[in-house]
Amino acid sequence: MKFTHTLFYSLAILAAASCGNDAPKSITPDMVKNDATADESAREEKRPVMEFDSLVKDFGTITQGEKVTKKYTFTNTGNAELIITSAKGSCGCTVPSYPRKPISPGESGEITVRFDSQGKNGKQHKKIHIVGNTTPPNNTLAIKGEVVAPELIEN
C-alpha cells in the first residue's frame, strides 16, 4: 500500500513538472490588453467621459445649521451614452442628486449637492463619489467652506 501511494505521488509530481514546458518564460506586452498594446479596434471602443466645469465648489462661510446647495455641470465628451449608476457623499450631511436618464455624447447634465451644516463647526471639506459607465469609472467632486457657530457671528 505504501509503495502504491509513493508511486502515485511520484507520477503526479512528474506530470505536474512536465506541464507548461511550452509556456513563455515572461509576460510580454502583446499578452496584456491595455490602451498601449491593444489593437486599433479596441482604442475606438465607444466610451462616455464626464468633463466637469469644476471639481470643487466653495460655499464660503456659513452659520451652523444652514443648508447650502451647489451645482456641478458636466458634459459627456465621450462617444457613447453616459449613465451614472450612483452618487454618494462622504457623510450623511452631503447629499447628491444626479440625472437618472442617459446623457448622450455632447450633452450636459447637473449633479446637485446639498450640504447640511447642522452639528458642524470649522473648516469643512466633503467628497462626493460618482460612479458610472465612464472612463474613468469613478469621479470625485468636493464641497468646501467654513461653518461658524451662531454666537460667533458679528451683528
C-alpha positions in Angstrom: 0.0 0.0 0.0 2.8 2.4 0.9 4.5 1.7 -2.4 1.3 2.5 -4.3 1.0 5.9 -2.6 4.6 6.7 -3.2 4.3 5.7 -6.9 1.1 7.7 -7.3 2.6 10.9 -5.7 5.8 10.5 -7.8 3.8 10.2 -11.0 1.7 13.2 -10.0 4.8 15.3 -9.3 6.3 14.2 -12.6 3.2 15.1 -14.5 2.9 18.5 -12.9 6.6 19.3 -13.6 6.3 18.3 -17.3 3.3 20.6 -17.9 3.9 24.1 -19.2 7.3 23.5 -20.9 6.0 25.4 -23.9 4.8 28.3 -21.8 6.7 31.6 -22.3 9.2 32.5 -19.5 7.9 36.1 -19.1 4.9 38.2 -19.8 5.2 40.2 -23.0 3.2 43.4 -23.8 1.2 41.7 -26.5 -0.3 39.4 -23.8 -1.8 42.2 -21.9 -4.8 44.1 -23.3 -4.4 47.8 -22.4 -4.5 51.1 -24.3 -0.8 50.9 -25.0 -0.9 47.5 -26.5 -4.4 47.0 -27.7 -5.2 46.9 -31.4 -6.8 49.9 -33.2 -10.4 48.5 -32.9 -10.1 48.4 -29.1 -9.0 52.0 -29.0 -12.0 53.1 -30.9 -14.4 51.4 -28.4 -17.3 53.6 -27.5 -16.9 55.2 -24.1 -18.6 58.1 -22.3 -16.4 60.6 -20.5 -17.6 63.1 -17.8 -15.9 66.5 -18.1 -16.9 68.9 -15.2 -16.9 72.7 -15.1 -15.3 72.4 -11.7 -14.5 69.6 -9.3 -14.5 71.7 -6.2 -17.2 74.2 -5.1 -16.6 76.6 -2.2 -19.7 77.6 -0.2 -17.7 80.2 1.8 -18.5 80.9 5.4 -22.0 79.9 6.7 -23.7 79.8 10.1 -24.0 76.4 11.7 -27.4 74.9 10.8 -27.6 76.5 7.3 -28.1 74.3 4.3 -26.3 75.1 1.0 -26.7 73.7 -2.4 -24.1 73.6 -5.2 -24.5 72.5 -8.8 -21.8 70.8 -10.7 -22.2 70.9 -14.5 -20.7 68.2 -16.6 -20.6 67.3 -20.3 -20.3 63.9 -21.9 -17.3 64.4 -24.1 -17.1 60.7 -25.0 -18.7 58.8 -27.8 -21.4 56.7 -26.0 -24.3 57.4 -23.7 -23.3 58.2 -20.2 -25.1 56.5 -17.3 -24.5 57.5 -13.7 -25.1 54.4 -11.5 -24.5 56.0 -8.1 -23.5 59.3 -6.4 -22.7 59.2 -2.7 -21.5 61.9 -0.2 -18.7 61.1 2.2 -21.1 61.6 5.1 -24.9 62.0 5.7 -24.6 65.8 5.7 -23.7 65.8 2.0 -26.4 64.5 -0.3 -26.0 64.5 -4.1 -28.8 64.1 -6.7 -28.0 63.2 -10.3 -29.7 62.6 -13.6 -31.3 59.1 -13.9 -31.6 59.2 -17.7 -28.7 58.6 -20.1 -26.7 61.6 -21.2 -25.9 61.5 -24.9 -22.5 62.4 -26.3 -22.1 66.2 -26.4 -25.0 66.8 -23.9 -24.6 68.2 -20.5 -26.1 67.4 -17.1 -26.0 68.5 -13.5 -25.2 67.0 -10.2 -26.7 68.9 -7.3 -25.1 68.6 -3.9 -26.9 69.7 -0.7 -24.7 70.2 2.4 -26.4 70.5 5.9 -24.1 72.2 8.4 -26.2 71.2 11.4 -23.7 70.0 14.1 -20.7 71.0 12.0 -18.1 73.6 13.0 -14.9 74.9 11.4 -13.4 74.2 8.0 -15.3 71.6 6.0 -14.2 69.5 3.0 -16.7 66.8 1.9 -16.3 64.5 -1.1 -18.9 63.2 -3.5 -18.1 59.9 -5.3 -19.7 59.5 -8.7 -19.8 56.0 -10.4 -20.9 55.4 -13.9 -20.1 53.7 -17.2 -17.5 56.3 -17.8 -13.8 56.5 -18.5 -12.6 56.6 -15.7 -15.5 54.8 -13.9 -15.1 56.8 -10.7 -15.1 60.6 -10.4 -14.8 62.6 -7.2 -16.2 66.0 -6.5 -15.8 68.1 -3.4 -17.6 70.9 -1.5 -15.7 73.0 1.0 -16.1 76.0 3.2 -16.3 77.1 6.8 -19.1 76.7 9.4 -19.2 79.1 12.3 -21.3 78.9 15.5 -24.2 81.4 15.5 -22.8 83.2 18.6 -19.5 83.9 16.8 -21.3 85.9 14.0 -20.9 89.7 14.4 -24.2 91.6 14.1 
